[in-house]
Amino acid sequence: MKNALIILLLLFPLFSLHSQDAKRITILHTNDLHSRLTGFAPEADYTPETINDDKTIGGFARIATIIKEEKGKNPKGTLVVDAGDFLMGTLFHSLETRTGFQLRLMEQMGYDITCLGNHEFDFGPESLAKILSVSSASGSIPAVLMGNIEFSKKDSRDDGLEKLYAENVLERKVILTRDGLKIGFFSLLGVDAVSVAPRSEPVGFSKQISYARSIVKELQHNGCDLIICVSHSGLSKVDGAWAGEDFELARKVPGISVIISGHTHSRLNEPLIVNGVPVVQAGEYGKYVGKLSLIVTSGKVAVENYSLIPVDDKIAGDKEITALIEKQKAGIVSEILTPLGMSFTRPVAETSFLISGNESGDFKESNMGPLVADAIHYYVNNNNSRGTDVSLVSAGVLRDNLVAGLQSAPDIFRVMSLGSGSDDFPGYPLSRLYVTGKELKSILEILLVAYKKSADYYCYYSGIKVDYDPEKGMLRKIQKIDIVKANGSIVNVNFSKKDKTLYSLTANSYMLDFIGIIKKMSHGLINVVPKDSEGNKVTIMKNAVIDINEKKDGIQEGKEWLALMQYLGSMKDTNGNGVPDINPVYTKSVKCFFPVTAK
């Protein structure tokens, strides 16, 4: 009897489809695309117009083919939705403020809706407003949602975004009609997403749950048959079970029909049903397109089926989309790569092994982190007269792996693709600050525990060796610090408060902002004062940017990805094919923060 009941419940959606008013709605969805317009990796292997001849995954041309085929199966009832962070992650995003290309491309691919994620704010609200303005002025774009956004009344830096809100280029809600059904959409930027969007200021965000309740009532009043939240908030596993902000959203806000989730790069192979609400998320980088089929009968919504469609070389890419991307690629070459003496396809290095470890992977066991830290150390010490004592890189800025094979400039850039500086080239600039030995110890003590709050604070180091005792209490674990010079000589760091010797730290400007919040994280026990080489307090981080070419006028900003390019290019060609091979010393993963001797 029990088995018969289960079968009946499973078949219920199919029976419902034959009732007089039953309608099928298909939702195709992606999230966290991060401007992965072409397949990867290595990117030079990507052949979108032919099938079964490369191992790359993703690519907008392939996604366009999937959308076209799925719309053909249900032309009246298909919606295509993206849950944010569609920008920022490859060389393609570097031209967006000038071309507004990607949103127009997504419209042509068939997207109906997208929303803002935290990374859309990476260049600040003024640049985001410019991207949206240029995009919409140049052609049709999908509806761009941002529901719980709040604008400053005192600061003018978000006036451009507020103007776009008034013009409905950026929208609170959208109502679309499919097969006679009114379908209402709204979006949220979650608590965690807001916390990792420091450059969104002065834009603010209202409380997610209370805002969701109010907009759902509004959409119900508008007569919507379905209400879909496109949420850049996310899901995560706690003790093996799914939890997180979108789980709580479904649990606490009645009236939502479906939650299309993003932000946490989570791949759900089947909908998570919370309080009767299906919550879905499709991983990251366009590796999959989610397909959710719903049956709507007499105002009731049931999940018919769900699948993740792999985006790989079994799918031939749409030729028109490929042609548009190739044209944009030519702009990247002329405006960014050629001035740097690079090309899009020319190999700069080769690896016979996987180099991995980033914030969405196993960042505690990484061969990528130490490689990048060493690259920064090499780059600064070989291109600036003052060099650096210690180089750091955060797991939070490592965005991709290097897969075995030939690596070109786009592959290297994807590893550290975030941010911008004061020049025309993408990437956070490298900066250098000075601290005393006591302050250096304090920074490392805090970093030993800070990563538990956020992967952004898990760091890899170069130029330093540390002895520590993990059994000691907080702020007393580190026993000894040595600075390791390029010639192999060792300089012991004195922890005495009386010793005013300064040691230089190099990292990207975003990460060095961390020093300013150490006092807060240590509950007032530690106060580190960042200084210049003369011991003067540094209050404007722009003044700490390293000049990577002192022979030229002005400041020539160094970037992490350019550091990695130069470091890899310095390695030996061991197989005689004219391409440097990545040193096999990096085959081994490092299972700790820095080269240490644990007592």
C-alpha positions in Angstrom: 0.0 0.0 0.0 2.9 2.3 1.0 4.7 1.7 -2.3 1.5 2.3 -4.3 1.1 5.7 -2.6 4.7 6.7 -3.4 4.1 5.7 -7.1 0.9 7.7 -7.1 2.7 10.8 -5.7 5.5 10.5 -8.3 3.0 10.3 -11.1 0.9 13.1 -9.8 2.5 15.8 -12.0 2.0 13.6 -15.1 -1.7 13.1 -14.3 -2.0 16.9 -13.6 -0.7 17.7 -17.1 -3.8 16.1 -18.7 -6.2 18.2 -16.6 -7.9 21.0 -18.5 -5.9 23.9 -17.1 -2.5 22.2 -16.5 0.5 24.1 -18.0 4.2 23.2 -18.1 6.7 25.9 -17.3 10.3 25.2 -18.0 13.0 27.2 -16.2 16.5 27.1 -17.6 19.0 28.6 -15.1 22.6 29.4 -14.5 24.5 31.3 -11.8 28.0 32.6 -11.2 29.0 32.7 -14.8 31.8 35.1 -14.1 32.3 36.1 -17.7 33.3 32.6 -18.8 32.3 33.3 -22.4 34.7 30.7 -23.8 35.2 27.1 -22.8 38.1 26.1 -20.4 40.7 24.7 -19.8 43.2 25.2 -21.2 41.4 27.8 -23.2 43.3 27.3 -26.4 41.8 23.8 -26.7 38.2 25.2 -26.9 36.6 24.3 -30.3 33.0 25.3 -30.0 32.0 24.6 -33.6 33.1 21.0 -33.6 32.2 18.2 -31.1 34.0 15.4 -29.4 37.5 16.8 -30.0 38.4 18.7 -26.8 38.0 18.3 -23.0 37.0 21.8 -22.3 33.8 22.7 -20.4 31.5 25.7 -20.5 31.3 28.4 -23.1 28.4 30.7 -24.0 28.1 29.4 -27.6 27.3 25.9 -26.2 24.9 27.4 -23.6 23.1 29.2 -26.5 22.7 25.9 -28.3 21.2 24.3 -25.2 18.8 27.3 -24.7 17.7 27.2 -28.3 17.0 23.4 -28.2 15.1 23.5 -24.9 13.0 26.4 -26.0 12.1 24.4 -29.1 10.6 21.7 -26.8 8.4 24.1 -24.9 8.2 27.4 -26.9 5.3 28.9 -25.0 6.5 28.1 -21.5 10.2 28.4 -21.3 12.1 31.0 -19.1 15.9 31.5 -19.0 17.2 33.0 -15.7 20.7 33.8 -14.3 21.2 34.3 -10.5 24.0 36.8 -10.5 27.8 37.2 -10.7 27.5 37.0 -14.4 30.4 39.4 -14.7 34.0 39.4 -13.4 36.3 36.4 -13.9 38.0 36.5 -17.4 39.7 39.0 -19.7 36.3 39.6 -21.2 35.0 41.6 -18.2 37.9 44.1 -18.7 36.2 45.8 -21.6 32.7 46.0 -20.1 32.6 49.6 -19.1 33.4 50.6 -22.6 31.4 48.0 -24.6 28.6 46.7 -22.4 29.0 43.5 -24.5 28.1 40.6 -22.2 24.5 41.6 -21.3 23.7 42.1 -24.9 25.2 38.7 -25.7 23.1 37.1 -23.0 20.0 38.7 -24.5 20.9 37.2 -27.9 21.5 33.8 -26.3 17.9 33.9 -25.0 18.2 35.0 -21.3 15.1 36.7 -19.9 16.3 37.6 -16.4 19.5 38.1 -14.5 20.3 39.8 -11.3 23.2 41.6 -9.6 25.6 39.6 -7.5 28.4 40.9 -5.2 31.0 40.8 -8.0 29.0 43.1 -10.3 30.1 45.7 -7.7 33.8 44.9 -8.0 34.6 48.1 -9.9 32.3 50.2 -7.7 28.7 51.5 -8.3 29.8 54.2 -10.7 31.5 51.7 -13.1 28.5 49.3 -12.7 26.2 52.1 -13.7 28.3 52.7 -16.7 28.3 49.0 -17.7 24.5 48.9 -17.5 24.1 52.2 -19.3 26.4 51.3 -22.2 24.8 47.9 -22.4 21.2 49.1 -22.6 22.0 52.0 -24.9 23.7 49.6 -27.4 20.9 47.1 -27.7 18.4 44.9 -25.9 19.5 43.3 -22.6 17.8 40.9 -20.2 15.9 42.3 -17.3 18.4 43.1 -14.6 17.0 42.7 -11.1 18.2 44.1 -7.7 15.4 44.1 -5.2 16.8 45.0 -1.8 19.1 47.7 -2.9 19.1 51.0 -1.0 20.7 54.2 -2.3 22.6 56.8 -0.3 21.0 60.2 0.3 24.3 61.8 1.1 26.9 60.2 -1.2 26.6 60.9 -4.9 28.7 57.9 -6.0 25.5 55.7 -6.5 23.5 58.4 -8.3 24.1 56.7 -11.6 22.7 53.4 -10.4 19.7 55.2 -8.8 19.0 57.0 -12.1 19.0 53.6 -13.9 16.6 52.3 -11.3 14.2 55.2 -12.1 14.5 54.4 -15.8 13.8 50.6 -15.2 17.2 49.6 -16.6 17.7 48.1 -13.1 14.5 46.8 -11.7 12.9 45.8 -8.4 10.5 43.3 -10.0 9.5 42.0 -13.4 6.3 40.2 -14.5 6.5 38.0 -17.6 3.7 36.0 -19.2 4.3 32.5 -20.4 1.5 30.3 -21.8 -1.1 32.6 -20.3 0.5 32.5 -16.8 1.7 35.7 -15.0 5.1 35.0 -13.5 6.6 37.5 -11.1 10.4 37.8 -10.4 12.3 39.6 -7.7 15.9 39.3 -6.5 17.9 39.5 -3.3 21.6 40.1 -2.5 22.3 38.0 0.6 24.0 38.8 3.8 27.3 37.0 3.0 27.3 38.4 -0.5 27.0 41.9 0.8 29.8 41.3 3.3 32.2 40.4 0.5 31.2 43.4 -1.7 33.2 46.2 0.0 33.3 48.3 -3.2 29.5 48.5 -3.3 29.6 51.5 -1.0 27.7 53.8 -0.7 25.0 51.4 -1.9 23.2 49.7 1.0 20.9 46.6 1.2 17.8 46.1 3.2 17.1 43.1 5.3 16.5 40.1 3.1 13.7 38.3 4.8 11.5 41.4 5.5 12.1 42.7 2.0 11.1 39.3 0.5 7.9 39.2 2.5 6.9 42.6 1.3 7.7 42.1 -2.4 5.9 38.7 -2.4 2.8 40.4 -1.2 3.1 43.0 -3.9 3.5 40.4 -6.6 0.5 38.5 -5.3 -1.5 41.8 -5.4 -0.3 42.0 -9.1 -2.1 38.7 -9.7 1.0 36.6 -10.4 0.4 32.9 -10.8 4.0 32.0 -9.9 6.5 34.1 -7.9 10.2 33.3 -8.5 13.0 34.7 -6.3 16.4 35.0 -8.1 18.6 35.0 -5.0 22.3 35.7 -4.9 22.5 34.4 -1.3 23.3 30.8 -1.6 23.3 27.3 0.0 26.0 25.4 1.8 26.3 22.0 3.6 26.4 21.9 7.4 27.1 18.5 8.8 26.2 16.9 5.5 22.9 18.6 5.1 22.0 21.6 3.0 21.5 24.9 4.8 22.2 28.6 4.2 20.4 31.8 3.4 18.2 30.5 0.6 17.2 27.5 2.8 16.0 30.1 5.4 14.4 32.2 2.8 12.2 29.3 1.6 11.4 28.4 5.2 10.5 31.9 6.4 8.8 33.6 3.4 5.5 32.1 2.3 4.2 32.6 -1.2 7.5 32.0 -3.1 7.0 29.3 -5.8 10.7 28.7 -6.7 14.1 30.0 -5.6 16.8 30.2 -8.3 20.0 30.4 -6.1 23.5 31.7 -6.7 26.6 33.0 -4.9 27.9 29.8 -3.2 28.8 27.9 -6.5 26.8 24.9 -5.2 25.7 22.2 -7.6 22.4 20.6 -6.7 21.6 17.5 -8.7 18.0 17.7 -7.6 15.9 20.5 -6.1 16.1 21.1 -2.4 12.5 21.2 -1.3 12.1 23.5 1.7 8.6 24.1 3.1 7.3 23.0 -0.3 9.5 25.4 -2.2 12.0 24.0 -4.7 15.5 25.6 -4.4 17.9 25.0 -7.3 21.5 26.1 -8.1 23.7 25.0 -11.0 27.3 25.2 -9.8 29.6 27.7 -11.4 31.1 29.1 -14.6 28.5 27.7 -17.0 29.6 24.1 -16.5 25.9 23.2 -16.3 22.5 24.6 -17.2 19.8 23.7 -14.8 16.4 22.6 -16.2 13.4 22.7 -13.9 10.1 21.6 -15.3 7.0 22.7 -13.3 3.3 21.7 -13.8 0.9 24.5 -12.8 -2.7 23.3 -12.2 -5.5 25.4 -10.7 -2.9 27.6 -9.0 -0.9 24.7 -7.6 2.7 24.2 -8.6 4.4 20.8 -8.7 7.9 19.8 -9.8 7.7 17.5 -12.9 11.4 16.8 -13.2 14.8 18.4 -12.9 18.2 17.9 -14.5 21.6 19.5 -14.9 22.6 19.7 -18.5 26.4 19.4 -18.9 28.0 22.1 -21.0 30.8 20.3 -22.8 32.2 19.2 -26.1 29.3 17.0 -26.9 27.4 20.2 -27.7 28.2 22.2 -30.8 28.3 26.0 -30.1 26.0 28.4 -31.8 27.9 29.9 -34.7 26.5 33.4 -34.4 27.3 33.6 -30.7 30.8 32.3 -31.4 31.4 35.0 -34.1 30.3 37.7 -31.7 32.7 36.4 -29.0 35.6 36.2 -31.5 35.0 39.8 -32.4 35.1 40.8 -28.8 38.2 38.7 -28.3 39.9 40.8 -31.0 39.2 43.9 -28.9 40.8 42.3 -25.9 43.9 41.5 -27.9 44.3 45.1 -29.3 43.4 47.0 -26.1 45.0 44.8 -23.4 47.3 42.0 -24.5 49.2 43.6 -27.4 50.3 46.6 -25.3 51.7 44.0 -22.8 53.4 42.1 -25.5 51.0 39.1 -25.2 48.5 37.3 -27.4 45.3 35.4 -26.6 46.5 32.0 -27.8 50.3 32.0 -27.6 51.5 29.5 -24.8 53.4 31.2 -22.0 53.9 28.0 -19.9 53.2 24.3 -19.7 52.3 22.0 -16.9 52.1 18.2 -16.8 50.2 18.2 -13.5 47.1 19.9 -12.0 47.7 23.1 -10.0 44.8 23.7 -7.8 43.4 25.1 -4.6 41.1 28.0 -4.3 38.3 29.3 -2.0 35.7 27.1 -3.6 37.9 24.1 -3.5 40.3 22.6 -0.9 42.1 25.8 -0.1 43.8 24.3 2.9 45.7 21.9 0.7 47.0 23.8 -2.3 49.9 23.9 -4.7 48.4 27.0 -6.4 48.7 29.2 -3.3 52.5 28.7 -2.8 53.1 29.1 -6.5 51.3 32.4 -6.7 53.0 33.7 -3.5 56.4 32.8 -4.9 55.5 34.5 -8.2 54.6 37.7 -6.4 57.8 37.5 -4.5 59.9 37.0 -7.6 58.1 39.7 -9.6 58.5 42.5 -7.0 62.1 41.6 -6.0 63.1 41.5 -9.7 61.3 44.7 -10.8 61.4 47.1 -8.0 64.6 48.4 -6.3 63.1 48.1 -2.7 61.8 44.6 -3.3 59.9 43.0 -0.5 60.6 40.8 2.6 57.3 38.9 2.6 54.7 38.2 -0.1 51.2 37.1 0.6 48.2 35.9 -1.4 44.7 35.1 -0.1 42.8 32.0 -1.1 39.9 34.3 -1.8 41.5 35.8 -4.9 42.5 32.5 -6.4 39.6 31.8 -8.8 40.7 28.9 -11.0 43.0 26.0 -11.5 45.7 25.3 -14.1 44.8 22.1 -15.9 47.6 20.0 -17.4 48.6 21.3 -20.8 49.7 24.6 -22.5 48.7 27.7 -20.6 48.0 31.0 -22.5 47.4 34.5 -21.1 43.6 33.9 -20.6 44.3 30.8 -18.5 46.8 32.7 -16.2 44.4 35.7 -15.9 41.5 33.4 -14.7 43.6 32.4 -11.7 43.6 36.0 -10.3 41.0 37.8 -12.3 39.4 40.2 -9.7 39.7 43.9 -9.2 41.1 46.9 -10.9 43.5 49.7 -10.3 44.1 53.2 -11.6 45.4 52.2 -15.0 43.6 50.6 -18.0 44.7 47.1 -17.2 42.6 44.6 -15.2 43.5 43.3 -11.8 44.2 44.6 -8.3 47.5 46.4 -8.0 50.2 45.0 -5.8 50.9 47.2 -2.8 53.6 47.2 -0.1 53.4 48.2 3.6 55.9 48.1 6.4 55.4 46.8 9.9 57.6 46.1 13.0 58.6 42.6 14.0 56.0 42.6 16.8 53.3 43.7 14.4 54.3 41.1 11.9 53.9 38.4 14.6 50.5 39.8 15.5 49.3 39.7 11.9 50.4 36.1 11.5 48.8 35.2 14.8 45.4 36.6 13.7 45.7 35.0 10.3 46.1 31.6 12.0 42.5 31.8 13.1 40.9 34.4 10.8 40.3 32.0 8.0 37.7 30.2 10.1 35.5 33.3 9.5 36.2 33.6 5.8 38.4 31.9 3.2 39.5 35.4 2.1 41.8 35.4 5.2 43.5 32.1 4.5 46.9 33.2 3.2 49.9 31.7 1.5 53.3 33.2 2.0 56.7 33.5 0.3 60.0 34.8 1.8 59.2 33.7 5.3 59.7 30.7 7.6 57.8 30.3 10.9 58.0 28.0 13.9 54.7 27.8 15.8 53.1 25.7 18.5 49.4 24.9 17.7 48.8 23.9 21.3 49.5 27.4 22.6 46.7 29.9 23.3 45.5 32.6 21.0 48.2 35.2 20.1 50.9 33.0 21.6 51.3 30.3 19.0 54.1 31.8 16.9 57.6 31.1 18.4 60.0 32.3 15.7 59.9 34.1 12.4 62.7 34.1 9.9 62.9 36.2 6.7 64.5 34.1 3.9 66.4 36.3 1.5 66.7 35.5 -2.3 70.4 34.5 -1.7 69.3 32.0 1.0 70.5 34.0 3.9 68.3 34.2 7.0 67.2 37.2 9.0 65.6 36.5 12.4 62.7 38.8 13.3 62.8 40.4 16.7 59.4 40.5 18.5 60.5 43.1 21.0 58.3 46.1 21.3 61.5 48.2 21.5 62.8 46.9 18.2 61.6 49.3 15.5 63.1 47.4 12.5 60.6 47.5 9.7 59.7 44.6 7.4 57.9 44.9 4.1 54.7 43.0 3.2 53.4 42.8 -0.4 50.0 41.7 -1.5 47.2 43.1 -3.6 45.6 46.3 -2.4 42.3 44.6 -1.5 44.0 42.1 0.8 46.2 44.7 2.6 43.0 46.4 3.6 42.7 43.5 6.1 45.4 45.1 8.3 43.0 47.9 9.1 40.5 45.5 10.7 42.9 43.4 12.8 42.1 45.6 15.9 38.4 44.7 15.5 39.1 41.0 14.9 41.4 40.8 18.0 38.7 42.6 20.1 41.1 45.5 20.6 44.1 43.4 21.8 46.1 44.2 18.6 46.6 47.4 16.7 48.8 47.3 13.7 49.8 50.6 12.1 50.7 50.2 8.4 53.7 52.3 7.5 55.8 53.4 4.6 59.5 52.7 4.4 60.3 55.7 6.5 57.9 54.6 9.3 55.2 57.1 8.5 51.6 55.9 8.9 49.9 55.0 5.6 46.2 56.0 5.5 45.6 56.0 1.7 46.3 52.6 0.2 46.8 54.1 -3.2 50.1 55.6 -1.9 51.4 52.1 -1.2 51.0 50.8 -4.8 54.4 49.4 -6.0 56.0 50.9 -9.1 56.9 47.8 -11.2 58.9 49.8 -13.8 60.8 52.7 -12.1 62.3 53.7 -15.5 59.0 55.1 -16.7 57.3 58.2 -15.5 54.5 57.8 -13.0 53.5 54.6 -11.2 53.4 51.4 -13.4 51.1 49.1 -11.4 52.1 45.5 -10.9 49.3 42.9 -11.0 49.2 39.4 -9.5 48.4 37.8 -12.8 51.2 39.6 -14.5 53.5 38.4 -11.7 52.4 34.8 -12.4 53.0 35.3 -16.1 56.5 36.6 -15.6 57.4 33.9 -13.0 56.2 31.0 -15.1 58.0 32.5 -18.1 61.3 32.4 -16.2 61.1 28.6 -15.7 63.1 26.1 -17.8 61.8 24.5 -20.9 62.5 20.9 -19.9 60.9 19.1 -22.9 62.4 21.2 -25.7 59.2 22.5 -27.2 60.1 26.2 -26.7 57.6 26.6 -23.8 58.7 26.9 -20.1 57.6 24.0 -18.0 56.2 24.7 -14.5 58.8 23.5 -11.9 57.8 20.1 -10.5 58.6 21.3 -7.0 55.0 22.6 -7.1 53.6 19.1 -7.7 53.3 18.8 -3.9 50.5 20.5 -2.2 51.2 22.6 0.9 48.9 21.6 3.9 49.6 24.7 6.0 49.7 28.5 5.9 53.4 29.0 5.4 56.6 27.1 5.5 56.6 26.1 9.1 58.0 23.9 11.8 55.2 22.9 14.1 56.5 22.3 17.6 
